[in-house]
């Protein structure tokens, strides 16, 4: 996958921008969810961020850590748009105005995201039955898509332990009600 | 997986299988589709693993993301129209934009946008038909610039120096009509149901999915249409005979005699133009300038005879004529001035 995009020079065009969108849309969306806790509002803020980037593209200098750079820019963008929307009471509740990096529990993301309520409940329950360590590992692997090496580094566990614990966690998830629920729909795709 | 025994747990812990489930990586998708096809007896195992991964990812589906991307790209294309308008009006629209879709402000923004569009229409579109209720989009390249434009149907256009294209909001509804001033290369997205038509003055070029170059020269009042791929038909005005052009052929239309003439052309130049990379190894300056003139569709005159035989070496990619001249003039000690469409080197 290409990680280096130059959107800072005049030669930039829509095609480069479109691939940038493809690469980072979901990451930014998930990031927005942390603070905005509402799927539609989060999508809106990501969309507006990308339009903002497009308009300011001459000022953007993408260096080697493109992803973290984009996420930091997005965070600043959220803070700015959050404070400009303060007069609106509903918005004030949506944006936690102190954007410090505190994590929401994994279940909260699920709650914001899944459309089907029954499934949502089963999934929430299944996840909350995992041990805190298992929950953390499942989240890092399946929500944030980190590699095993990155997870090992982040949690200071052995590579092998990460793998084994995840294996265990999946096994446990599969013993919950969620599987019965899935089996009903299993031939859908 | 060499042992051919698949378990839900092992599949879910395989990074490439995750890539396949979330539709992120073409290689993974291809690989796993093939594996799943061969192992029909493990159908349920694959299905369960895939569903769990999608559930746990709990993000947006590829479809949802595509929908949002489409929306953003459309907004951006719309925005480009305003750049032609007055800077001041442009600012206003930008500010209103950041308010939320649900609020009243959005409605007034929409009204404001419509208003501005009507202001812009007569400026950009006074020679094509019916400027009534349609929004007009355009894209303009400046002198010595190669500008790439992506149209809503994912056709790409490369505008050469000092050119512009414009199209209406109903582009891609029944057909795809564009009007061109200047010179441009078109790589048309395939769609046999919606003919792609380029109007350059009174000359109409129709294509169904192909790559061609339209070159208008004001000096001798001609239009040249050169074809790289596919098939196009060219007509001198709406009701004359069509002339079919095949790859490697070029048609020259002279406005004075309203006459179409077919001939073959050098496709290599067009291929080079498309990569937007130009290179010279020990080439005489006068030849370099002749190539650049063709490359940017401008006239270049070298007046100082001492310069003509100096040798140039270099590779330039995605560079504007102005930047290139700056580099060359600095290293080879010459000055240049621009008069109309002509650059004079001293």
Interface residues (C-beta under 8 A of the other chain):
Chain A: X1 X10 X11 X13 X14 X15 X17 X18 X21 X22 X25 X26 X29 X30 X43 X44 X46 X47 X48 X50 X51 X54 X55 X81 X84 X85 X91 X109 X110 X113 X114 X119 X123 X138 X141 X142 X143 X145 X147 X163 X166 X167 X170 X171 X173 X174 X178 X179 X182 X183 X185 X186 X187 X189
Chain B: X8 X9 X10 X12 X13 X15 X18 X25 X44 X47 X48 X50 X51 X52 X53 X55 X56 X57 X58 X59 X60 X65 X68 X69 X71 X72 X73 X75 X76 X77 X79 X94 X97 X98 X100 X101 X147 X148 X149 X150 X156 X318 X320
